[in-house]
Amino acid sequence: MFIEVVKAEYLDGYRVKLLFNNGETKVVDLAQSLNGSVFAPLKDIDFFKNFSIKFNTIEWENGADFAPEFLYEIGTAA
């Protein structure tokens, strides 16, 4: 089964609560993952909060996204 994000909710800081298609809910903290020029705008919390689910993962207006498998791996049980 391919891991997909089906629901995402902003929590605080750089933390997002994610529901995956396997029924698991995990919290990811992306503070240490915002490296590189495409992720630089996400360091602004107001920009970070404004994501949507696109192509089975979370994506921001500038096209930045993370692979759902990566999010699943770094997530902790909610």
FENGIWO-V229588 format. One record per residue. RES is the residue in three letters. SS is DSSP state (A for helix, B for strand, O for the rest). BURIAL is # if it has 16 or more other C-alpha atoms within 10 Angstrom, else .. D_FIRST is the distance of its C-alpha to the first C-alpha in whole Angstrom. Layout:
[[RES	SS	BURIAL	D_FIRST] [RES	SS	BURIAL	D_FIRST]]
//
This chain:
[[MET	O	.	0] [PHE	O	.	4] [ILE	O	#	6] [GLU	O	#	9] [VAL	B	#	13] [VAL	B	#	14] [LYS	B	#	17] [ALA	B	#	20] [GLU	B	.	23] [TYR	B	.	26] [LEU	B	.	27] [ASP	B	.	30] [GLY	O	.	31] [TYR	O	#	28] [ARG	B	#	25] [VAL	B	#	23] [LYS	B	#	21] [LEU	B	#	17] [LEU	B	#	15] [PHE	B	#	11] [ASN	O	.	9] [ASN	O	.	8] [GLY	O	.	12] [GLU	O	.	13] [THR	B	#	16] [LYS	B	#	17] [VAL	B	#	21] [VAL	B	#	21] [ASP	B	#	24] [LEU	O	#	24] [ALA	A	.	28] [GLN	A	.	28] [SER	A	.	25] [LEU	O	.	27] [ASN	O	.	29] [GLY	O	.	30] [SER	A	.	32] [VAL	A	.	29] [PHE	A	#	28] [ALA	A	.	32] [PRO	A	#	32] [LEU	A	#	30] [LYS	A	.	32] [ASP	O	.	34] [ILE	A	.	33] [ASP	A	.	34] [PHE	A	.	32] [PHE	A	#	29] [LYS	O	#	29] [ASN	O	.	28] [PHE	B	#	25] [SER	B	#	22] [ILE	B	.	19] [LYS	B	.	18] [PHE	O	.	16] [ASN	O	#	13] [THR	B	#	15] [ILE	B	#	19] [GLU	B	#	21] [TRP	B	#	25] [GLU	O	.	28] [ASN	O	.	29] [GLY	O	.	25] [ALA	O	#	24] [ASP	B	#	20] [PHE	O	.	18] [ALA	O	.	15] [PRO	A	#	12] [GLU	A	.	11] [PHE	A	.	15] [LEU	A	#	15] [TYR	A	#	13] [GLU	A	.	15] [ILE	A	.	18] [GLY	O	#	18] [THR	B	.	20] [ALA	B	.	20] [ALA	O	.	21]]
//
